[in-house]
Amino acid sequence: MQRNGPILVLRAGALGDLVQFTAVIAALADHHDQPVDVVTNGGFADQALTGMPEVGRVFAMRHRRRPVWLAPDLHLVGKTLAQRGYSEAYAFDRSPVIERALVAAGTLIHTDLNSPAEHSLDHYAVILAHLGIAVPQPFLPRVVVTAGERRSANELMQRHGLGGRPVIAIQPGNSRTLHPLHRLRPQRNLKAWPTSSWAATITALAYQHPEAVFAVLGAPSEWGVGEELKAALPPAVQTRTANLANELPVRTLVGLLDGAFGCLSVDTGPAHLAAAVGCPLVVLFGPADPLAMAPRGPAPVRTVVSGAACSPCYGTAARDTCRDNVCMRTLSVTKVLAAWAEASPTRVRLRIPA
């Protein structure tokens, strides 16, 4: 029997985690017939929730596991939640301060703190089923795209002189390259694919799709990554390539991916956004397991692995000690191009801006 009152869900994580979790938010909102409030870690990850009618209020917490005296913002979030009078809360992450505040307020809490071996969406579907909450089939992320976001993306490409043409999105960076000191410790970037391999792949795609242009994605701290990649391209391909790292907030990125011809990415958050908005996608996997972490969405998604004996290593001691990502270095351009062909972007309507 459902209880009356607002509903809360707790899930922190990076951008890709929140994109995947939108499927759970939509299922909970449908089950309770009302928008649900969300507690997450903020930053830019929570922007994946923008525009979702299933989302009520979003509460950001920077340090979910710290004691109150070290995290005054967390104390304020907990106090606000207690005052809201939630009927039920679903905790898919751990924050003792938040949990204590909710319990003290009489909120019924459902917790899931397992680290599943299967794909997160499959795990979520099982948990929701145990709670008597139906999930749609297919059970996929839900990212809302507005006309304004599409327009912003189109205007961005026009400013680079590449408007009105099919866009192939390129995502070479990941959470490691977001750090301003990443160039001082490149051996820590286990998801990195060599610049020479990126350049060879983009050059081949430029030949296959002479009408297309290339948008190198990234955050401002990844500007140098984009410039290095662009400099490695032949001059004729450079003129068809824009480094957007300094001009691409998350919601403009959503609009660009929504209209893109296809996307080629390492295993990182923007790949999950691309899949969620229906952009044909190829994802390069090294240390992580695509069976557990591959993006999902309505359009074709293909994952590529090198087959290195030590891969995947996430969740093992080897991942923390690795300083030579052979799993990515040995991933061949030929394999990536074959996956691109399998994703069949040539059979997808060319989504050229009007």
Contacts in CASP RR format, 6 or more apart in sequence:
PFRMAT RR
TARGET T0000
AUTHOR 0000-0000-0000
METHOD contacts of the structure
MODEL  1
MQRNGPILVLRAGALGDLVQFTAVIAALADHHDQPVDVVTNGGFADQALT
GMPEVGRVFAMRHRRRPVWLAPDLHLVGKTLAQRGYSEAYAFDRSPVIER
ALVAAGTLIHTDLNSPAEHSLDHYAVILAHLGIAVPQPFLPRVVVTAGER
RSANELMQRHGLGGRPVIAIQPGNSRTLHPLHRLRPQRNLKAWPTSSWAA
TITALAYQHPEAVFAVLGAPSEWGVGEELKAALPPAVQTRTANLANELPV
RTLVGLLDGAFGCLSVDTGPAHLAAAVGCPLVVLFGPADPLAMAPRGPAP
VRTVVSGAACSPCYGTAARDTCRDNVCMRTLSVTKVLAAWAEASPTRVRL
RIPA
2 32 0 8 1.000
3 87 0 8 1.000
3 88 0 8 1.000
3 108 0 8 1.000
4 87 0 8 1.000
5 85 0 8 1.000
5 86 0 8 1.000
5 87 0 8 1.000
6 34 0 8 1.000
6 36 0 8 1.000
6 37 0 8 1.000
6 84 0 8 1.000
6 85 0 8 1.000
6 86 0 8 1.000
6 87 0 8 1.000
7 28 0 8 1.000
7 29 0 8 1.000
7 32 0 8 1.000
7 34 0 8 1.000
7 36 0 8 1.000
7 37 0 8 1.000
7 86 0 8 1.000
7 87 0 8 1.000
7 88 0 8 1.000
7 89 0 8 1.000
7 90 0 8 1.000
8 36 0 8 1.000
8 37 0 8 1.000
8 38 0 8 1.000
8 39 0 8 1.000
8 81 0 8 1.000
8 84 0 8 1.000
8 86 0 8 1.000
8 88 0 8 1.000
8 89 0 8 1.000
8 90 0 8 1.000
8 102 0 8 1.000
8 107 0 8 1.000
9 24 0 8 1.000
9 25 0 8 1.000
9 28 0 8 1.000
9 36 0 8 1.000
9 37 0 8 1.000
9 38 0 8 1.000
9 39 0 8 1.000
9 89 0 8 1.000
9 90 0 8 1.000
9 91 0 8 1.000
9 92 0 8 1.000
10 38 0 8 1.000
10 39 0 8 1.000
10 40 0 8 1.000
10 89 0 8 1.000
10 90 0 8 1.000
10 91 0 8 1.000
10 92 0 8 1.000
10 93 0 8 1.000
10 95 0 8 1.000
10 98 0 8 1.000
11 17 0 8 1.000
11 18 0 8 1.000
11 21 0 8 1.000
11 24 0 8 1.000
11 38 0 8 1.000
11 39 0 8 1.000
11 40 0 8 1.000
11 92 0 8 1.000
11 93 0 8 1.000
12 39 0 8 1.000
12 40 0 8 1.000
12 41 0 8 1.000
12 61 0 8 1.000
12 64 0 8 1.000
12 93 0 8 1.000
12 95 0 8 1.000
13 40 0 8 1.000
13 41 0 8 1.000
13 45 0 8 1.000
13 93 0 8 1.000
14 45 0 8 1.000
14 175 0 8 1.000
14 269 0 8 1.000
15 44 0 8 1.000
15 45 0 8 1.000
15 48 0 8 1.000
15 250 0 8 1.000
15 268 0 8 1.000
15 269 0 8 1.000
15 270 0 8 1.000
15 272 0 8 1.000
15 273 0 8 1.000
16 45 0 8 1.000
16 48 0 8 1.000
16 268 0 8 1.000
16 269 0 8 1.000
16 271 0 8 1.000
16 272 0 8 1.000
16 273 0 8 1.000
16 295 0 8 1.000
17 45 0 8 1.000
17 120 0 8 1.000
18 40 0 8 1.000
18 45 0 8 1.000
18 46 0 8 1.000
18 48 0 8 1.000
18 49 0 8 1.000
19 48 0 8 1.000
19 141 0 8 1.000
19 143 0 8 1.000
19 269 0 8 1.000
19 272 0 8 1.000
19 273 0 8 1.000
19 276 0 8 1.000
19 295 0 8 1.000
20 120 0 8 1.000
20 121 0 8 1.000
20 124 0 8 1.000
20 141 0 8 1.000
20 272 0 8 1.000
20 296 0 8 1.000
21 92 0 8 1.000
21 120 0 8 1.000
21 124 0 8 1.000
21 141 0 8 1.000
22 48 0 8 1.000
22 49 0 8 1.000
22 52 0 8 1.000
22 141 0 8 1.000
22 142 0 8 1.000
22 143 0 8 1.000
22 276 0 8 1.000
23 121 0 8 1.000
23 124 0 8 1.000
23 135 0 8 1.000
23 139 0 8 1.000
23 140 0 8 1.000
23 141 0 8 1.000
23 142 0 8 1.000
24 90 0 8 1.000
24 92 0 8 1.000
24 124 0 8 1.000
24 128 0 8 1.000
25 36 0 8 1.000
25 38 0 8 1.000
25 49 0 8 1.000
25 52 0 8 1.000
25 54 0 8 1.000
25 55 0 8 1.000
25 142 0 8 1.000
26 52 0 8 1.000
26 54 0 8 1.000
26 142 0 8 1.000
27 128 0 8 1.000
27 133 0 8 1.000
27 134 0 8 1.000
27 135 0 8 1.000
27 136 0 8 1.000
27 139 0 8 1.000
28 36 0 8 1.000
28 54 0 8 1.000
28 90 0 8 1.000
28 128 0 8 1.000
28 133 0 8 1.000
29 35 0 8 1.000
29 36 0 8 1.000
29 53 0 8 1.000
29 54 0 8 1.000
29 55 0 8 1.000
30 54 0 8 1.000
30 134 0 8 1.000
31 132 0 8 1.000
31 133 0 8 1.000
31 134 0 8 1.000
32 88 0 8 1.000
35 53 0 8 1.000
35 54 0 8 1.000
35 55 0 8 1.000
35 56 0 8 1.000
36 54 0 8 1.000
36 55 0 8 1.000
36 56 0 8 1.000
37 55 0 8 1.000
37 56 0 8 1.000
37 57 0 8 1.000
37 58 0 8 1.000
37 59 0 8 1.000
37 84 0 8 1.000
37 86 0 8 1.000
38 46 0 8 1.000
38 49 0 8 1.000
38 55 0 8 1.000
38 56 0 8 1.000
38 57 0 8 1.000
38 58 0 8 1.000
38 59 0 8 1.000
39 58 0 8 1.000
39 59 0 8 1.000
39 61 0 8 1.000
39 77 0 8 1.000
39 81 0 8 1.000
39 95 0 8 1.000
39 98 0 8 1.000
40 46 0 8 1.000
40 49 0 8 1.000
40 58 0 8 1.000
40 59 0 8 1.000
40 60 0 8 1.000
40 61 0 8 1.000
41 60 0 8 1.000
41 61 0 8 1.000
41 62 0 8 1.000
41 64 0 8 1.000
42 58 0 8 1.000
42 60 0 8 1.000
42 61 0 8 1.000
42 62 0 8 1.000
43 60 0 8 1.000
44 249 0 8 1.000
44 250 0 8 1.000
46 58 0 8 1.000
46 60 0 8 1.000
47 249 0 8 1.000
47 250 0 8 1.000
47 251 0 8 1.000
48 143 0 8 1.000
48 250 0 8 1.000
48 273 0 8 1.000
49 55 0 8 1.000
49 58 0 8 1.000
50 144 0 8 1.000
50 251 0 8 1.000
51 144 0 8 1.000
51 146 0 8 1.000
52 142 0 8 1.000
52 143 0 8 1.000
52 144 0 8 1.000
53 144 0 8 1.000
54 142 0 8 1.000
59 77 0 8 1.000
59 80 0 8 1.000
59 81 0 8 1.000
60 77 0 8 1.000
61 71 0 8 1.000
61 73 0 8 1.000
61 74 0 8 1.000
61 77 0 8 1.000
61 95 0 8 1.000
61 98 0 8 1.000
62 71 0 8 1.000
62 73 0 8 1.000
62 74 0 8 1.000
63 70 0 8 1.000
63 71 0 8 1.000
63 73 0 8 1.000
63 74 0 8 1.000
64 74 0 8 1.000
64 93 0 8 1.000
64 94 0 8 1.000
64 95 0 8 1.000
64 97 0 8 1.000
64 98 0 8 1.000
65 94 0 8 1.000
65 95 0 8 1.000
65 96 0 8 1.000
66 74 0 8 1.000
66 97 0 8 1.000
67 97 0 8 1.000
68 74 0 8 1.000
68 75 0 8 1.000
68 97 0 8 1.000
71 97 0 8 1.000
74 95 0 8 1.000
74 97 0 8 1.000
74 98 0 8 1.000
75 97 0 8 1.000
77 98 0 8 1.000
78 97 0 8 1.000
78 98 0 8 1.000
78 101 0 8 1.000
78 102 0 8 1.000
79 101 0 8 1.000
81 98 0 8 1.000
81 101 0 8 1.000
81 102 0 8 1.000
81 105 0 8 1.000
82 101 0 8 1.000
82 102 0 8 1.000
82 104 0 8 1.000
82 105 0 8 1.000
83 105 0 8 1.000
85 105 0 8 1.000
85 106 0 8 1.000
85 107 0 8 1.000
86 102 0 8 1.000
86 105 0 8 1.000
86 107 0 8 1.000
87 107 0 8 1.000
87 108 0 8 1.000
88 107 0 8 1.000
88 108 0 8 1.000
88 109 0 8 1.000
88 110 0 8 1.000
89 102 0 8 1.000
89 107 0 8 1.000
89 108 0 8 1.000
89 109 0 8 1.000
89 110 0 8 1.000
90 109 0 8 1.000
90 110 0 8 1.000
90 112 0 8 1.000
91 98 0 8 1.000
91 99 0 8 1.000
91 109 0 8 1.000
91 110 0 8 1.000
91 111 0 8 1.000
91 112 0 8 1.000
91 113 0 8 1.000
92 112 0 8 1.000
92 113 0 8 1.000
92 124 0 8 1.000
93 113 0 8 1.000
94 113 0 8 1.000
99 109 0 8 1.000
102 109 0 8 1.000
103 109 0 8 1.000
110 131 0 8 1.000
112 127 0 8 1.000
114 123 0 8 1.000
116 122 0 8 1.000
116 123 0 8 1.000
116 292 0 8 1.000
117 292 0 8 1.000
118 291 0 8 1.000
118 292 0 8 1.000
119 291 0 8 1.000
119 292 0 8 1.000
119 293 0 8 1.000
119 294 0 8 1.000
119 296 0 8 1.000
120 292 0 8 1.000
120 293 0 8 1.000
121 139 0 8 1.000
121 140 0 8 1.000
121 141 0 8 1.000
121 296 0 8 1.000
124 135 0 8 1.000
124 139 0 8 1.000
125 135 0 8 1.000
125 139 0 8 1.000
128 134 0 8 1.000
128 135 0 8 1.000
129 135 0 8 1.000
138 296 0 8 1.000
138 297 0 8 1.000
138 298 0 8 1.000
140 276 0 8 1.000
140 296 0 8 1.000
140 297 0 8 1.000
140 298 0 8 1.000
141 272 0 8 1.000
141 275 0 8 1.000
141 276 0 8 1.000
141 296 0 8 1.000
141 297 0 8 1.000
142 276 0 8 1.000
143 254 0 8 1.000
143 273 0 8 1.000
143 276 0 8 1.000
143 277 0 8 1.000
145 254 0 8 1.000
145 255 0 8 1.000
145 258 0 8 1.000
145 277 0 8 1.000
149 251 0 8 1.000
149 252 0 8 1.000
149 254 0 8 1.000
149 255 0 8 1.000
149 258 0 8 1.000
150 255 0 8 1.000
150 258 0 8 1.000
150 259 0 8 1.000
150 353 0 8 1.000
152 251 0 8 1.000
152 252 0 8 1.000
152 255 0 8 1.000
153 252 0 8 1.000
153 253 0 8 1.000
153 255 0 8 1.000
153 256 0 8 1.000
153 258 0 8 1.000
153 259 0 8 1.000
154 163 0 8 1.000
154 164 0 8 1.000
154 353 0 8 1.000
156 244 0 8 1.000
156 247 0 8 1.000
156 248 0 8 1.000
156 252 0 8 1.000
156 256 0 8 1.000
157 163 0 8 1.000
157 164 0 8 1.000
157 165 0 8 1.000
157 167 0 8 1.000
157 213 0 8 1.000
157 215 0 8 1.000
157 242 0 8 1.000
157 256 0 8 1.000
157 353 0 8 1.000
158 164 0 8 1.000
160 242 0 8 1.000
160 244 0 8 1.000
161 242 0 8 1.000
162 213 0 8 1.000
162 215 0 8 1.000
162 240 0 8 1.000
162 242 0 8 1.000
163 213 0 8 1.000
163 353 0 8 1.000
164 352 0 8 1.000
164 353 0 8 1.000
165 211 0 8 1.000
165 212 0 8 1.000
165 213 0 8 1.000
165 352 0 8 1.000
166 209 0 8 1.000
166 211 0 8 1.000
166 212 0 8 1.000
166 213 0 8 1.000
166 260 0 8 1.000
166 261 0 8 1.000
166 350 0 8 1.000
166 351 0 8 1.000
166 352 0 8 1.000
167 212 0 8 1.000
167 213 0 8 1.000
167 214 0 8 1.000
167 215 0 8 1.000
167 256 0 8 1.000
167 259 0 8 1.000
167 260 0 8 1.000
167 261 0 8 1.000
167 262 0 8 1.000
168 205 0 8 1.000
168 209 0 8 1.000
168 212 0 8 1.000
168 213 0 8 1.000
168 214 0 8 1.000
168 215 0 8 1.000
168 260 0 8 1.000
168 261 0 8 1.000
168 262 0 8 1.000
168 263 0 8 1.000
168 264 0 8 1.000
169 214 0 8 1.000
169 215 0 8 1.000
169 217 0 8 1.000
169 256 0 8 1.000
169 257 0 8 1.000
169 260 0 8 1.000
169 262 0 8 1.000
169 263 0 8 1.000
169 264 0 8 1.000
169 265 0 8 1.000
169 270 0 8 1.000
169 274 0 8 1.000
169 279 0 8 1.000
170 198 0 8 1.000
170 202 0 8 1.000
170 214 0 8 1.000
170 215 0 8 1.000
170 216 0 8 1.000
170 217 0 8 1.000
170 229 0 8 1.000
170 263 0 8 1.000
170 264 0 8 1.000
170 265 0 8 1.000
171 217 0 8 1.000
171 218 0 8 1.000
171 263 0 8 1.000
171 264 0 8 1.000
171 265 0 8 1.000
171 266 0 8 1.000
171 268 0 8 1.000
171 270 0 8 1.000
171 271 0 8 1.000
171 274 0 8 1.000
172 192 0 8 1.000
172 193 0 8 1.000
172 195 0 8 1.000
172 198 0 8 1.000
172 216 0 8 1.000
172 225 0 8 1.000
172 226 0 8 1.000
172 229 0 8 1.000
172 266 0 8 1.000
173 191 0 8 1.000
173 192 0 8 1.000
173 218 0 8 1.000
173 222 0 8 1.000
173 225 0 8 1.000
173 266 0 8 1.000
173 268 0 8 1.000
174 189 0 8 1.000
174 191 0 8 1.000
174 192 0 8 1.000
174 266 0 8 1.000
174 267 0 8 1.000
174 268 0 8 1.000
175 268 0 8 1.000
176 182 0 8 1.000
176 188 0 8 1.000
176 189 0 8 1.000
176 190 0 8 1.000
176 191 0 8 1.000
176 192 0 8 1.000
177 189 0 8 1.000
177 192 0 8 1.000
177 221 0 8 1.000
177 222 0 8 1.000
177 225 0 8 1.000
178 219 0 8 1.000
178 221 0 8 1.000
178 222 0 8 1.000
179 221 0 8 1.000
180 221 0 8 1.000
182 188 0 8 1.000
182 189 0 8 1.000
182 221 0 8 1.000
186 192 0 8 1.000
187 323 0 8 1.000
187 324 0 8 1.000
188 323 0 8 1.000
189 325 0 8 1.000
190 286 0 8 1.000
190 287 0 8 1.000
190 319 0 8 1.000
190 322 0 8 1.000
190 325 0 8 1.000
190 327 0 8 1.000
190 328 0 8 1.000
191 266 0 8 1.000
191 267 0 8 1.000
191 268 0 8 1.000
191 284 0 8 1.000
191 286 0 8 1.000
191 287 0 8 1.000
191 288 0 8 1.000
191 325 0 8 1.000
191 328 0 8 1.000
192 266 0 8 1.000
192 325 0 8 1.000
192 328 0 8 1.000
193 266 0 8 1.000
193 284 0 8 1.000
193 328 0 8 1.000
193 331 0 8 1.000
194 328 0 8 1.000
194 329 0 8 1.000
195 228 0 8 1.000
195 229 0 8 1.000
195 232 0 8 1.000
196 232 0 8 1.000
197 331 0 8 1.000
197 332 0 8 1.000
197 333 0 8 1.000
197 336 0 8 1.000
198 229 0 8 1.000
198 232 0 8 1.000
199 229 0 8 1.000
199 232 0 8 1.000
199 233 0 8 1.000
200 333 0 8 1.000
201 264 0 8 1.000
201 333 0 8 1.000
201 336 0 8 1.000
201 337 0 8 1.000
202 214 0 8 1.000
202 229 0 8 1.000
202 233 0 8 1.000
202 237 0 8 1.000
202 241 0 8 1.000
203 233 0 8 1.000
203 234 0 8 1.000
203 237 0 8 1.000
204 333 0 8 1.000
204 337 0 8 1.000
205 212 0 8 1.000
205 214 0 8 1.000
205 264 0 8 1.000
205 337 0 8 1.000
205 340 0 8 1.000
206 212 0 8 1.000
206 214 0 8 1.000
206 236 0 8 1.000
206 237 0 8 1.000
206 240 0 8 1.000
209 261 0 8 1.000
209 346 0 8 1.000
211 350 0 8 1.000
212 240 0 8 1.000
212 261 0 8 1.000
213 240 0 8 1.000
213 241 0 8 1.000
213 242 0 8 1.000
214 237 0 8 1.000
214 240 0 8 1.000
214 241 0 8 1.000
214 242 0 8 1.000
215 241 0 8 1.000
215 242 0 8 1.000
215 244 0 8 1.000
215 256 0 8 1.000
215 260 0 8 1.000
216 226 0 8 1.000
216 229 0 8 1.000
216 230 0 8 1.000
216 241 0 8 1.000
216 242 0 8 1.000
216 243 0 8 1.000
216 244 0 8 1.000
216 245 0 8 1.000
217 244 0 8 1.000
217 245 0 8 1.000
217 248 0 8 1.000
217 253 0 8 1.000
217 256 0 8 1.000
217 265 0 8 1.000
217 270 0 8 1.000
218 225 0 8 1.000
218 226 0 8 1.000
218 244 0 8 1.000
218 245 0 8 1.000
218 248 0 8 1.000
218 270 0 8 1.000
219 245 0 8 1.000
219 248 0 8 1.000
220 245 0 8 1.000
220 246 0 8 1.000
221 245 0 8 1.000
222 245 0 8 1.000
223 243 0 8 1.000
223 245 0 8 1.000
223 246 0 8 1.000
224 245 0 8 1.000
225 245 0 8 1.000
226 243 0 8 1.000
226 245 0 8 1.000
227 243 0 8 1.000
229 243 0 8 1.000
230 238 0 8 1.000
230 241 0 8 1.000
230 243 0 8 1.000
231 238 0 8 1.000
233 241 0 8 1.000
244 256 0 8 1.000
248 256 0 8 1.000
250 273 0 8 1.000
253 270 0 8 1.000
253 273 0 8 1.000
254 273 0 8 1.000
254 277 0 8 1.000
255 277 0 8 1.000
257 263 0 8 1.000
257 270 0 8 1.000
257 273 0 8 1.000
257 274 0 8 1.000
257 277 0 8 1.000
257 279 0 8 1.000
258 277 0 8 1.000
258 278 0 8 1.000
258 279 0 8 1.000
258 351 0 8 1.000
259 277 0 8 1.000
259 279 0 8 1.000
259 351 0 8 1.000
259 353 0 8 1.000
260 274 0 8 1.000
260 279 0 8 1.000
260 351 0 8 1.000
261 280 0 8 1.000
261 345 0 8 1.000
261 348 0 8 1.000
261 350 0 8 1.000
261 351 0 8 1.000
262 274 0 8 1.000
262 279 0 8 1.000
262 280 0 8 1.000
262 281 0 8 1.000
262 343 0 8 1.000
262 345 0 8 1.000
262 348 0 8 1.000
263 270 0 8 1.000
263 271 0 8 1.000
263 274 0 8 1.000
263 279 0 8 1.000
263 280 0 8 1.000
263 281 0 8 1.000
263 282 0 8 1.000
264 281 0 8 1.000
264 282 0 8 1.000
264 284 0 8 1.000
264 336 0 8 1.000
264 340 0 8 1.000
265 271 0 8 1.000
265 274 0 8 1.000
265 281 0 8 1.000
265 282 0 8 1.000
265 283 0 8 1.000
265 284 0 8 1.000
266 283 0 8 1.000
266 284 0 8 1.000
266 328 0 8 1.000
267 283 0 8 1.000
267 284 0 8 1.000
267 285 0 8 1.000
267 286 0 8 1.000
267 288 0 8 1.000
267 290 0 8 1.000
267 293 0 8 1.000
271 281 0 8 1.000
271 283 0 8 1.000
271 295 0 8 1.000
272 295 0 8 1.000
274 281 0 8 1.000
274 295 0 8 1.000
275 281 0 8 1.000
275 295 0 8 1.000
275 296 0 8 1.000
275 297 0 8 1.000
275 299 0 8 1.000
275 301 0 8 1.000
276 295 0 8 1.000
276 296 0 8 1.000
276 297 0 8 1.000
278 297 0 8 1.000
278 298 0 8 1.000
278 299 0 8 1.000
279 299 0 8 1.000
280 299 0 8 1.000
280 300 0 8 1.000
280 301 0 8 1.000
280 343 0 8 1.000
280 344 0 8 1.000
280 345 0 8 1.000
280 348 0 8 1.000
281 295 0 8 1.000
281 299 0 8 1.000
281 300 0 8 1.000
281 301 0 8 1.000
281 302 0 8 1.000
281 343 0 8 1.000
282 301 0 8 1.000
282 302 0 8 1.000
282 303 0 8 1.000
282 304 0 8 1.000
282 336 0 8 1.000
282 339 0 8 1.000
282 340 0 8 1.000
282 343 0 8 1.000
283 290 0 8 1.000
283 294 0 8 1.000
283 295 0 8 1.000
283 301 0 8 1.000
283 302 0 8 1.000
283 303 0 8 1.000
283 304 0 8 1.000
284 303 0 8 1.000
284 304 0 8 1.000
284 328 0 8 1.000
284 331 0 8 1.000
284 336 0 8 1.000
285 293 0 8 1.000
285 294 0 8 1.000
285 303 0 8 1.000
285 304 0 8 1.000
285 305 0 8 1.000
285 311 0 8 1.000
285 312 0 8 1.000
286 305 0 8 1.000
286 306 0 8 1.000
286 308 0 8 1.000
286 311 0 8 1.000
286 312 0 8 1.000
286 325 0 8 1.000
286 327 0 8 1.000
286 328 0 8 1.000
286 331 0 8 1.000
287 311 0 8 1.000
287 312 0 8 1.000
287 313 0 8 1.000
287 314 0 8 1.000
287 319 0 8 1.000
287 322 0 8 1.000
287 325 0 8 1.000
287 327 0 8 1.000
287 328 0 8 1.000
288 312 0 8 1.000
288 314 0 8 1.000
289 312 0 8 1.000
289 314 0 8 1.000
290 303 0 8 1.000
290 305 0 8 1.000
293 314 0 8 1.000
294 301 0 8 1.000
294 303 0 8 1.000
295 301 0 8 1.000
299 348 0 8 1.000
300 342 0 8 1.000
300 343 0 8 1.000
300 344 0 8 1.000
300 345 0 8 1.000
301 343 0 8 1.000
302 339 0 8 1.000
302 340 0 8 1.000
302 342 0 8 1.000
302 343 0 8 1.000
303 339 0 8 1.000
304 331 0 8 1.000
304 335 0 8 1.000
304 336 0 8 1.000
304 339 0 8 1.000
305 311 0 8 1.000
305 327 0 8 1.000
305 331 0 8 1.000
306 326 0 8 1.000
306 327 0 8 1.000
306 328 0 8 1.000
306 330 0 8 1.000
306 331 0 8 1.000
306 332 0 8 1.000
306 335 0 8 1.000
307 327 0 8 1.000
307 330 0 8 1.000
308 326 0 8 1.000
308 327 0 8 1.000
308 330 0 8 1.000
310 318 0 8 1.000
310 322 0 8 1.000
310 326 0 8 1.000
310 327 0 8 1.000
311 327 0 8 1.000
312 327 0 8 1.000
313 319 0 8 1.000
313 322 0 8 1.000
313 327 0 8 1.000
END
